[in-house]
Amino acid sequence: MKAWKLKLQNKDGSNIRIAQACIRMGTSAFGLGNLLAPFSKEKQSFQDLMAECEMIVTH
């Protein structure tokens, strides 16, 4: 997602696996998982928590 300067990665900085991508797709129903982000300690959405990954902003 270069246009938005976002990167999806594991907590250690490595690329996510196919299984994690499938979990993210399956749990991101209509963007409702993003409603959890403001209340999460690390500002993560539901799909990020379930897939054990994070979305970061690159510069």
mmCIF file as Biopython writes it, N, C-alpha, C and O atoms, coordinates in Angstrom:
data_model
#
loop_
_atom_site.group_PDB
_atom_site.id
_atom_site.type_symbol
_atom_site.label_atom_id
_atom_site.label_alt_id
_atom_site.label_comp_id
_atom_site.label_asym_id
_atom_site.label_entity_id
_atom_site.label_seq_id
_atom_site.pdbx_PDB_ins_code
_atom_site.Cartn_x
_atom_site.Cartn_y
_atom_site.Cartn_z
_atom_site.occupancy
_atom_site.B_iso_or_equiv
_atom_site.auth_seq_id
_atom_site.auth_asym_id
_atom_site.pdbx_PDB_model_num
ATOM 1   N N  . MET A ? 1  ? 0.838   -1.169  0.000  1.0 0.0 1  A 1 
ATOM 2   C CA . MET A ? 1  ? 0.000   0.000   0.000  1.0 0.0 1  A 1 
ATOM 3   C C  . MET A ? 1  ? 0.884   1.233   0.000  1.0 0.0 1  A 1 
ATOM 4   O O  . MET A ? 1  ? 0.818   2.077   0.894  1.0 0.0 1  A 1 
ATOM 5   N N  . LYS A ? 2  ? 1.698   1.309   -1.013 1.0 0.0 2  A 1 
ATOM 6   C CA . LYS A ? 2  ? 2.680   2.378   -1.122 1.0 0.0 2  A 1 
ATOM 7   C C  . LYS A ? 2  ? 2.053   3.756   -1.242 1.0 0.0 2  A 1 
ATOM 8   O O  . LYS A ? 2  ? 2.605   4.730   -0.729 1.0 0.0 2  A 1 
ATOM 9   N N  . ALA A ? 3  ? 0.922   3.856   -1.903 1.0 0.0 3  A 1 
ATOM 10  C CA . ALA A ? 3  ? 0.296   5.162   -2.109 1.0 0.0 3  A 1 
ATOM 11  C C  . ALA A ? 3  ? -0.079  5.817   -0.784 1.0 0.0 3  A 1 
ATOM 12  O O  . ALA A ? 3  ? -0.021  7.040   -0.654 1.0 0.0 3  A 1 
ATOM 13  N N  . TRP A ? 4  ? -0.465  5.003   0.202  1.0 0.0 4  A 1 
ATOM 14  C CA . TRP A ? 4  ? -0.849  5.550   1.504  1.0 0.0 4  A 1 
ATOM 15  C C  . TRP A ? 4  ? 0.288   5.486   2.509  1.0 0.0 4  A 1 
ATOM 16  O O  . TRP A ? 4  ? 0.122   5.892   3.659  1.0 0.0 4  A 1 
ATOM 17  N N  . LYS A ? 5  ? 1.444   4.979   2.088  1.0 0.0 5  A 1 
ATOM 18  C CA . LYS A ? 5  ? 2.619   4.842   2.948  1.0 0.0 5  A 1 
ATOM 19  C C  . LYS A ? 5  ? 2.327   3.982   4.177  1.0 0.0 5  A 1 
ATOM 20  O O  . LYS A ? 5  ? 2.723   4.312   5.295  1.0 0.0 5  A 1 
ATOM 21  N N  . LEU A ? 6  ? 1.618   2.865   3.941  1.0 0.0 6  A 1 
ATOM 22  C CA . LEU A ? 6  ? 1.298   1.921   5.001  1.0 0.0 6  A 1 
ATOM 23  C C  . LEU A ? 6  ? 1.972   0.588   4.719  1.0 0.0 6  A 1 
ATOM 24  O O  . LEU A ? 6  ? 2.165   0.208   3.565  1.0 0.0 6  A 1 
ATOM 25  N N  . LYS A ? 7  ? 2.326   -0.116  5.784  1.0 0.0 7  A 1 
ATOM 26  C CA . LYS A ? 7  ? 2.910   -1.442  5.644  1.0 0.0 7  A 1 
ATOM 27  C C  . LYS A ? 7  ? 2.303   -2.353  6.695  1.0 0.0 7  A 1 
ATOM 28  O O  . LYS A ? 7  ? 2.182   -1.976  7.861  1.0 0.0 7  A 1 
ATOM 29  N N  . LEU A ? 8  ? 1.924   -3.546  6.281  1.0 0.0 8  A 1 
ATOM 30  C CA . LEU A ? 8  ? 1.396   -4.563  7.177  1.0 0.0 8  A 1 
ATOM 31  C C  . LEU A ? 8  ? 2.518   -5.541  7.478  1.0 0.0 8  A 1 
ATOM 32  O O  . LEU A ? 8  ? 3.115   -6.103  6.560  1.0 0.0 8  A 1 
ATOM 33  N N  . GLN A ? 9  ? 2.810   -5.748  8.759  1.0 0.0 9  A 1 
ATOM 34  C CA . GLN A ? 9  ? 3.935   -6.598  9.134  1.0 0.0 9  A 1 
ATOM 35  C C  . GLN A ? 9  ? 3.657   -7.289  10.453 1.0 0.0 9  A 1 
ATOM 36  O O  . GLN A ? 9  ? 2.719   -6.939  11.170 1.0 0.0 9  A 1 
ATOM 37  N N  . ASN A ? 10 ? 4.494   -8.285  10.767 1.0 0.0 10 A 1 
ATOM 38  C CA . ASN A ? 10 ? 4.455   -8.922  12.074 1.0 0.0 10 A 1 
ATOM 39  C C  . ASN A ? 10 ? 5.085   -7.982  13.089 1.0 0.0 10 A 1 
ATOM 40  O O  . ASN A ? 10 ? 5.716   -6.990  12.722 1.0 0.0 10 A 1 
ATOM 41  N N  . LYS A ? 11 ? 4.913   -8.296  14.350 1.0 0.0 11 A 1 
ATOM 42  C CA . LYS A ? 11 ? 5.478   -7.450  15.411 1.0 0.0 11 A 1 
ATOM 43  C C  . LYS A ? 11 ? 6.999   -7.355  15.331 1.0 0.0 11 A 1 
ATOM 44  O O  . LYS A ? 11 ? 7.583   -6.363  15.768 1.0 0.0 11 A 1 
ATOM 45  N N  . ASP A ? 12 ? 7.645   -8.384  14.772 1.0 0.0 12 A 1 
ATOM 46  C CA . ASP A ? 12 ? 9.103   -8.364  14.663 1.0 0.0 12 A 1 
ATOM 47  C C  . ASP A ? 12 ? 9.600   -7.714  13.372 1.0 0.0 12 A 1 
ATOM 48  O O  . ASP A ? 12 ? 10.805  -7.676  13.126 1.0 0.0 12 A 1 
ATOM 49  N N  . GLY A ? 13 ? 8.685   -7.204  12.548 1.0 0.0 13 A 1 
ATOM 50  C CA . GLY A ? 13 ? 9.062   -6.515  11.324 1.0 0.0 13 A 1 
ATOM 51  C C  . GLY A ? 13 ? 9.060   -7.381  10.078 1.0 0.0 13 A 1 
ATOM 52  O O  . GLY A ? 13 ? 9.261   -6.873  8.974  1.0 0.0 13 A 1 
ATOM 53  N N  . SER A ? 14 ? 8.836   -8.680  10.232 1.0 0.0 14 A 1 
ATOM 54  C CA . SER A ? 14 ? 8.822   -9.573  9.067  1.0 0.0 14 A 1 
ATOM 55  C C  . SER A ? 14 ? 7.473   -9.499  8.347  1.0 0.0 14 A 1 
ATOM 56  O O  . SER A ? 14 ? 6.495   -8.996  8.900  1.0 0.0 14 A 1 
ATOM 57  N N  . ASN A ? 15 ? 7.429   -10.001 7.119  1.0 0.0 15 A 1 
ATOM 58  C CA . ASN A ? 15 ? 6.191   -10.009 6.341  1.0 0.0 15 A 1 
ATOM 59  C C  . ASN A ? 15 ? 5.190   -10.989 6.937  1.0 0.0 15 A 1 
ATOM 60  O O  . ASN A ? 15 ? 5.574   -11.982 7.554  1.0 0.0 15 A 1 
ATOM 61  N N  . ILE A ? 16 ? 3.898   -10.703 6.747  1.0 0.0 16 A 1 
ATOM 62  C CA . ILE A ? 16 ? 2.880   -11.610 7.269  1.0 0.0 16 A 1 
ATOM 63  C C  . ILE A ? 16 ? 2.785   -12.851 6.381  1.0 0.0 16 A 1 
ATOM 64  O O  . ILE A ? 16 ? 3.170   -12.826 5.212  1.0 0.0 16 A 1 
ATOM 65  N N  . ARG A ? 17 ? 2.262   -13.942 6.964  1.0 0.0 17 A 1 
ATOM 66  C CA . ARG A ? 17 ? 2.074   -15.193 6.231  1.0 0.0 17 A 1 
ATOM 67  C C  . ARG A ? 17 ? 0.708   -15.189 5.546  1.0 0.0 17 A 1 
ATOM 68  O O  . ARG A ? 17 ? -0.141  -14.347 5.840  1.0 0.0 17 A 1 
ATOM 69  N N  . ILE A ? 18 ? 0.510   -16.124 4.644  1.0 0.0 18 A 1 
ATOM 70  C CA . ILE A ? 18 ? -0.764  -16.260 3.936  1.0 0.0 18 A 1 
ATOM 71  C C  . ILE A ? 18 ? -1.898  -16.506 4.930  1.0 0.0 18 A 1 
ATOM 72  O O  . ILE A ? 18 ? -2.985  -15.949 4.777  1.0 0.0 18 A 1 
ATOM 73  N N  . ALA A ? 19 ? -1.656  -17.329 5.940  1.0 0.0 19 A 1 
ATOM 74  C CA . ALA A ? 19 ? -2.682  -17.624 6.946  1.0 0.0 19 A 1 
ATOM 75  C C  . ALA A ? 19 ? -3.111  -16.347 7.675  1.0 0.0 19 A 1 
ATOM 76  O O  . ALA A ? 19 ? -4.297  -16.155 7.942  1.0 0.0 19 A 1 
ATOM 77  N N  . GLN A ? 20 ? -2.161  -15.485 7.992  1.0 0.0 20 A 1 
ATOM 78  C CA . GLN A ? 20 ? -2.490  -14.228 8.657  1.0 0.0 20 A 1 
ATOM 79  C C  . GLN A ? 20 ? -3.319  -13.332 7.745  1.0 0.0 20 A 1 
ATOM 80  O O  . GLN A ? 20 ? -4.250  -12.670 8.202  1.0 0.0 20 A 1 
ATOM 81  N N  . ALA A ? 21 ? -2.987  -13.309 6.470  1.0 0.0 21 A 1 
ATOM 82  C CA . ALA A ? 21 ? -3.749  -12.510 5.511  1.0 0.0 21 A 1 
ATOM 83  C C  . ALA A ? 21 ? -5.186  -13.014 5.423  1.0 0.0 21 A 1 
ATOM 84  O O  . ALA A ? 21 ? -6.123  -12.220 5.343  1.0 0.0 21 A 1 
ATOM 85  N N  . CYS A ? 22 ? -5.357  -14.333 5.437  1.0 0.0 22 A 1 
ATOM 86  C CA . CYS A ? 22 ? -6.707  -14.909 5.399  1.0 0.0 22 A 1 
ATOM 87  C C  . CYS A ? 22 ? -7.491  -14.571 6.661  1.0 0.0 22 A 1 
ATOM 88  O O  . CYS A ? 22 ? -8.686  -14.283 6.584  1.0 0.0 22 A 1 
ATOM 89  N N  . ILE A ? 23 ? -6.847  -14.601 7.807  1.0 0.0 23 A 1 
ATOM 90  C CA . ILE A ? 23 ? -7.504  -14.227 9.063  1.0 0.0 23 A 1 
ATOM 91  C C  . ILE A ? 23 ? -7.936  -12.771 9.007  1.0 0.0 23 A 1 
ATOM 92  O O  . ILE A ? 23 ? -9.049  -12.436 9.413  1.0 0.0 23 A 1 
ATOM 93  N N  . ARG A ? 24 ? -7.063  -11.903 8.506  1.0 0.0 24 A 1 
ATOM 94  C CA . ARG A ? 24 ? -7.410  -10.481 8.387  1.0 0.0 24 A 1 
ATOM 95  C C  . ARG A ? 24 ? -8.610  -10.277 7.474  1.0 0.0 24 A 1 
ATOM 96  O O  . ARG A ? 24 ? -9.513  -9.504  7.794  1.0 0.0 24 A 1 
ATOM 97  N N  . MET A ? 25 ? -8.623  -10.969 6.339  1.0 0.0 25 A 1 
ATOM 98  C CA . MET A ? 25 ? -9.736  -10.840 5.396  1.0 0.0 25 A 1 
ATOM 99  C C  . MET A ? 25 ? -11.038 -11.346 6.016  1.0 0.0 25 A 1 
ATOM 100 O O  . MET A ? 25 ? -12.096 -10.739 5.850  1.0 0.0 25 A 1 
ATOM 101 N N  . GLY A ? 26 ? -10.945 -12.462 6.731  1.0 0.0 26 A 1 
ATOM 102 C CA . GLY A ? 26 ? -12.139 -13.055 7.326  1.0 0.0 26 A 1 
ATOM 103 C C  . GLY A ? 26 ? -12.717 -12.261 8.481  1.0 0.0 26 A 1 
ATOM 104 O O  . GLY A ? 26 ? -13.923 -12.315 8.724  1.0 0.0 26 A 1 
ATOM 105 N N  . THR A ? 27 ? -11.886 -11.528 9.194  1.0 0.0 27 A 1 
ATOM 106 C CA . THR A ? 27 ? -12.361 -10.791 10.368 1.0 0.0 27 A 1 
ATOM 107 C C  . THR A ? 27 ? -12.575 -9.303  10.111 1.0 0.0 27 A 1 
ATOM 108 O O  . THR A ? 27 ? -12.906 -8.559  11.034 1.0 0.0 27 A 1 
ATOM 109 N N  . SER A ? 28 ? -12.393 -8.869  8.890  1.0 0.0 28 A 1 
ATOM 110 C CA . SER A ? 28 ? -12.539 -7.437  8.603  1.0 0.0 28 A 1 
ATOM 111 C C  . SER A ? 28 ? -13.906 -7.105  8.001  1.0 0.0 28 A 1 
ATOM 112 O O  . SER A ? 28 ? -14.009 -6.240  7.131  1.0 0.0 28 A 1 
ATOM 113 N N  . ALA A ? 29 ? -14.930 -7.776  8.453  1.0 0.0 29 A 1 
ATOM 114 C CA . ALA A ? 29 ? -16.280 -7.618  7.898  1.0 0.0 29 A 1 
ATOM 115 C C  . ALA A ? 29 ? -16.744 -6.165  7.916  1.0 0.0 29 A 1 
ATOM 116 O O  . ALA A ? 29 ? -17.010 -5.595  8.974  1.0 0.0 29 A 1 
ATOM 117 N N  . PHE A ? 30 ? -16.833 -5.589  6.746  1.0 0.0 30 A 1 
ATOM 118 C CA . PHE A ? 30 ? -17.384 -4.253  6.530  1.0 0.0 30 A 1 
ATOM 119 C C  . PHE A ? 30 ? -16.681 -3.156  7.329  1.0 0.0 30 A 1 
ATOM 120 O O  . PHE A ? 30 ? -17.270 -2.099  7.560  1.0 0.0 30 A 1 
ATOM 121 N N  . GLY A ? 31 ? -15.461 -3.377  7.749  1.0 0.0 31 A 1 
ATOM 122 C CA . GLY A ? 31 ? -14.708 -2.359  8.468  1.0 0.0 31 A 1 
ATOM 123 C C  . GLY A ? 31 ? -15.102 -2.191  9.926  1.0 0.0 31 A 1 
ATOM 124 O O  . GLY A ? 31 ? -14.625 -1.274  10.595 1.0 0.0 31 A 1 
ATOM 125 N N  . LEU A ? 32 ? -15.965 -3.064  10.425 1.0 0.0 32 A 1 
ATOM 126 C CA . LEU A ? 32 ? -16.418 -2.933  11.809 1.0 0.0 32 A 1 
ATOM 127 C C  . LEU A ? 32 ? -15.297 -3.186  12.814 1.0 0.0 32 A 1 
ATOM 128 O O  . LEU A ? 32 ? -15.350 -2.687  13.939 1.0 0.0 32 A 1 
ATOM 129 N N  . GLY A ? 33 ? -14.295 -3.948  12.421 1.0 0.0 33 A 1 
ATOM 130 C CA . GLY A ? 33 ? -13.165 -4.215  13.311 1.0 0.0 33 A 1 
ATOM 131 C C  . GLY A ? 33 ? -12.360 -2.973  13.632 1.0 0.0 33 A 1 
ATOM 132 O O  . GLY A ? 33 ? -11.656 -2.929  14.642 1.0 0.0 33 A 1 
ATOM 133 N N  . ASN A ? 34 ? -12.458 -1.964  12.780 1.0 0.0 34 A 1 
ATOM 134 C CA . ASN A ? 34 ? -11.730 -0.716  13.016 1.0 0.0 34 A 1 
ATOM 135 C C  . ASN A ? 34 ? -12.327 0.093   14.160 1.0 0.0 34 A 1 
ATOM 136 O O  . ASN A ? 34 ? -11.675 1.000   14.677 1.0 0.0 34 A 1 
ATOM 137 N N  . LEU A ? 35 ? -13.543 -0.217  14.560 1.0 0.0 35 A 1 
ATOM 138 C CA . LEU A ? 35 ? -14.161 0.489   15.683 1.0 0.0 35 A 1 
ATOM 139 C C  . LEU A ? 35 ? -13.453 0.184   16.998 1.0 0.0 35 A 1 
ATOM 140 O O  . LEU A ? 35 ? -13.566 0.949   17.955 1.0 0.0 35 A 1 
ATOM 141 N N  . LEU A ? 36 ? -12.731 -0.917  17.050 1.0 0.0 36 A 1 
ATOM 142 C CA . LEU A ? 36 ? -12.000 -1.298  18.255 1.0 0.0 36 A 1 
ATOM 143 C C  . LEU A ? 36 ? -10.712 -0.493  18.426 1.0 0.0 36 A 1 
ATOM 144 O O  . LEU A ? 36 ? -10.233 -0.338  19.549 1.0 0.0 36 A 1 
ATOM 145 N N  . ALA A ? 37 ? -10.156 0.010   17.360 1.0 0.0 37 A 1 
ATOM 146 C CA . ALA A ? 37 ? -8.844  0.668   17.381 1.0 0.0 37 A 1 
ATOM 147 C C  . ALA A ? 37 ? -8.719  1.805   18.404 1.0 0.0 37 A 1 
ATOM 148 O O  . ALA A ? 37 ? -7.709  1.859   19.105 1.0 0.0 37 A 1 
ATOM 149 N N  . PRO A ? 38 ? -9.688  2.711   18.523 1.0 0.0 38 A 1 
ATOM 150 C CA . PRO A ? 38 ? -9.510  3.789   19.505 1.0 0.0 38 A 1 
ATOM 151 C C  . PRO A ? 38 ? -9.452  3.305   20.953 1.0 0.0 38 A 1 
ATOM 152 O O  . PRO A ? 38 ? -8.934  4.007   21.822 1.0 0.0 38 A 1 
ATOM 153 N N  . PHE A ? 39 ? -9.979  2.112   21.213 1.0 0.0 39 A 1 
ATOM 154 C CA . PHE A ? 39 ? -10.026 1.600   22.578 1.0 0.0 39 A 1 
ATOM 155 C C  . PHE A ? 39 ? -8.919  0.602   22.878 1.0 0.0 39 A 1 
ATOM 156 O O  . PHE A ? 39 ? -8.733  0.207   24.029 1.0 0.0 39 A 1 
ATOM 157 N N  . SER A ? 40 ? -8.191  0.195   21.859 1.0 0.0 40 A 1 
ATOM 158 C CA . SER A ? 40 ? -7.107  -0.765  22.018 1.0 0.0 40 A 1 
ATOM 159 C C  . SER A ? 40 ? -5.869  -0.063  22.579 1.0 0.0 40 A 1 
ATOM 160 O O  . SER A ? 40 ? -5.603  1.095   22.260 1.0 0.0 40 A 1 
ATOM 161 N N  . LYS A ? 41 ? -5.126  -0.771  23.408 1.0 0.0 41 A 1 
ATOM 162 C CA . LYS A ? 41 ? -3.919  -0.213  24.026 1.0 0.0 41 A 1 
ATOM 163 C C  . LYS A ? 41 ? -2.908  0.248   22.979 1.0 0.0 41 A 1 
ATOM 164 O O  . LYS A ? 41 ? -2.316  1.319   23.112 1.0 0.0 41 A 1 
ATOM 165 N N  . GLU A ? 42 ? -2.712  -0.561  21.939 1.0 0.0 42 A 1 
ATOM 166 C CA . GLU A ? 42 ? -1.742  -0.236  20.890 1.0 0.0 42 A 1 
ATOM 167 C C  . GLU A ? 42 ? -2.409  0.318   19.637 1.0 0.0 42 A 1 
ATOM 168 O O  . GLU A ? 42 ? -1.784  0.371   18.578 1.0 0.0 42 A 1 
ATOM 169 N N  . LYS A ? 43 ? -3.669  0.731   19.743 1.0 0.0 43 A 1 
ATOM 170 C CA . LYS A ? 43 ? -4.430  1.306   18.614 1.0 0.0 43 A 1 
ATOM 171 C C  . LYS A ? 43 ? -4.524  0.337   17.440 1.0 0.0 43 A 1 
ATOM 172 O O  . LYS A ? 43 ? -4.401  0.737   16.283 1.0 0.0 43 A 1 
ATOM 173 N N  . GLN A ? 44 ? -4.743  -0.945  17.748 1.0 0.0 44 A 1 
ATOM 174 C CA . GLN A ? 44 ? -4.868  -1.960  16.709 1.0 0.0 44 A 1 
ATOM 175 C C  . GLN A ? 44 ? -6.333  -2.295  16.473 1.0 0.0 44 A 1 
ATOM 176 O O  . GLN A ? 44 ? -7.148  -2.261  17.394 1.0 0.0 44 A 1 
ATOM 177 N N  . SER A ? 45 ? -6.652  -2.616  15.233 1.0 0.0 45 A 1 
ATOM 178 C CA . SER A ? 45 ? -8.009  -3.036  14.901 1.0 0.0 45 A 1 
ATOM 179 C C  . SER A ? 45 ? -8.199  -4.502  15.298 1.0 0.0 45 A 1 
ATOM 180 O O  . SER A ? 45 ? -7.242  -5.203  15.629 1.0 0.0 45 A 1 
ATOM 181 N N  . PHE A ? 46 ? -9.457  -4.946  15.257 1.0 0.0 46 A 1 
ATOM 182 C CA . PHE A ? 46 ? -9.779  -6.325  15.615 1.0 0.0 46 A 1 
ATOM 183 C C  . PHE A ? 46 ? -9.026  -7.314  14.729 1.0 0.0 46 A 1 
ATOM 184 O O  . PHE A ? 46 ? -8.487  -8.307  15.218 1.0 0.0 46 A 1 
ATOM 185 N N  . GLN A ? 47 ? -8.989  -7.040  13.422 1.0 0.0 47 A 1 
ATOM 186 C CA . GLN A ? 47 ? -8.311  -7.967  12.515 1.0 0.0 47 A 1 
ATOM 187 C C  . GLN A ? 47 ? -6.808  -8.024  12.764 1.0 0.0 47 A 1 
ATOM 188 O O  . GLN A ? 47 ? -6.197  -9.075  12.569 1.0 0.0 47 A 1 
ATOM 189 N N  . ASP A ? 48 ? -6.201  -6.928  13.188 1.0 0.0 48 A 1 
ATOM 190 C CA . ASP A ? 48 ? -4.775  -6.937  13.532 1.0 0.0 48 A 1 
ATOM 191 C C  . ASP A ? 48 ? -4.530  -7.783  14.781 1.0 0.0 48 A 1 
ATOM 192 O O  . ASP A ? 48 ? -3.562  -8.540  14.843 1.0 0.0 48 A 1 
ATOM 193 N N  . LEU A ? 49 ? -5.400  -7.652  15.764 1.0 0.0 49 A 1 
ATOM 194 C CA . LEU A ? 49 ? -5.255  -8.433  16.990 1.0 0.0 49 A 1 
ATOM 195 C C  . LEU A ? 49 ? -5.415  -9.925  16.714 1.0 0.0 49 A 1 
ATOM 196 O O  . LEU A ? 49 ? -4.647  -10.737 17.229 1.0 0.0 49 A 1 
ATOM 197 N N  . MET A ? 50 ? -6.407  -10.288 15.906 1.0 0.0 50 A 1 
ATOM 198 C CA . MET A ? 50 ? -6.657  -11.699 15.606 1.0 0.0 50 A 1 
ATOM 199 C C  . MET A ? 50 ? -5.531  -12.313 14.764 1.0 0.0 50 A 1 
ATOM 200 O O  . MET A ? 50 ? -5.178  -13.474 14.966 1.0 0.0 50 A 1 
ATOM 201 N N  . ALA A ? 51 ? -4.971  -11.556 13.836 1.0 0.0 51 A 1 
ATOM 202 C CA . ALA A ? 51 ? -3.910  -12.065 12.959 1.0 0.0 51 A 1 
ATOM 203 C C  . ALA A ? 51 ? -2.519  -11.870 13.556 1.0 0.0 51 A 1 
ATOM 204 O O  . ALA A ? 51 ? -1.527  -12.296 12.964 1.0 0.0 51 A 1 
ATOM 205 N N  . GLU A ? 52 ? -2.438  -11.230 14.721 1.0 0.0 52 A 1 
ATOM 206 C CA . GLU A ? 52 ? -1.164  -10.969 15.402 1.0 0.0 52 A 1 
ATOM 207 C C  . GLU A ? 52 ? -0.180  -10.237 14.495 1.0 0.0 52 A 1 
ATOM 208 O O  . GLU A ? 52 ? 0.963   -10.660 14.325 1.0 0.0 52 A 1 
ATOM 209 N N  . CYS A ? 53 ? -0.645  -9.133  13.917 1.0 0.0 53 A 1 
ATOM 210 C CA . CYS A ? 53 ? 0.202   -8.306  13.062 1.0 0.0 53 A 1 
ATOM 211 C C  . CYS A ? 53 ? -0.102  -6.835  13.344 1.0 0.0 53 A 1 
ATOM 212 O O  . CYS A ? 53 ? -0.942  -6.523  14.188 1.0 0.0 53 A 1 
ATOM 213 N N  . GLU A ? 54 ? 0.573   -5.944  12.647 1.0 0.0 54 A 1 
ATOM 214 C CA . GLU A ? 54 ? 0.359   -4.521  12.868 1.0 0.0 54 A 1 
ATOM 215 C C  . GLU A ? 54 ? 0.479   -3.753  11.561 1.0 0.0 54 A 1 
ATOM 216 O O  . GLU A ? 54 ? 1.192   -4.166  10.646 1.0 0.0 54 A 1 
ATOM 217 N N  . MET A ? 55 ? -0.219  -2.642  11.487 1.0 0.0 55 A 1 
ATOM 218 C CA . MET A ? 55 ? -0.155  -1.743  10.336 1.0 0.0 55 A 1 
ATOM 219 C C  . MET A ? 55 ? 0.677   -0.545  10.775 1.0 0.0 55 A 1 
ATOM 220 O O  . MET A ? 55 ? 0.376   0.085   11.789 1.0 0.0 55 A 1 
ATOM 221 N N  . ILE A ? 56 ? 1.727   -0.226  10.009 1.0 0.0 56 A 1 
ATOM 222 C CA . ILE A ? 56 ? 2.583   0.902   10.361 1.0 0.0 56 A 1 
ATOM 223 C C  . ILE A ? 56 ? 2.610   1.912   9.219  1.0 0.0 56 A 1 
ATOM 224 O O  . ILE A ? 56 ? 2.323   1.580   8.069  1.0 0.0 56 A 1 
ATOM 225 N N  . VAL A ? 57 ? 2.957   3.140   9.556  1.0 0.0 57 A 1 
ATOM 226 C CA . VAL A ? 57 ? 3.101   4.200   8.564  1.0 0.0 57 A 1 
ATOM 227 C C  . VAL A ? 57 ? 4.580   4.317   8.228  1.0 0.0 57 A 1 
ATOM 228 O O  . VAL A ? 57 ? 5.418   4.464   9.118  1.0 0.0 57 A 1 
ATOM 229 N N  . THR A ? 58 ? 4.897   4.251   6.934  1.0 0.0 58 A 1 
ATOM 230 C CA . THR A ? 58 ? 6.281   4.413   6.489  1.0 0.0 58 A 1 
ATOM 231 C C  . THR A ? 58 ? 6.480   5.842   5.998  1.0 0.0 58 A 1 
ATOM 232 O O  . THR A ? 58 ? 5.515   6.537   5.679  1.0 0.0 58 A 1 
ATOM 233 N N  . HIS A ? 59 ? 7.715   6.266   5.941  1.0 0.0 59 A 1 
ATOM 234 C CA . HIS A ? 59 ? 7.994   7.644   5.490  1.0 0.0 59 A 1 
ATOM 235 C C  . HIS A ? 59 ? 8.885   7.649   4.289  1.0 0.0 59 A 1 
ATOM 236 O O  . HIS A ? 59 ? 9.222   8.715   3.775  1.0 0.0 59 A 1 
#
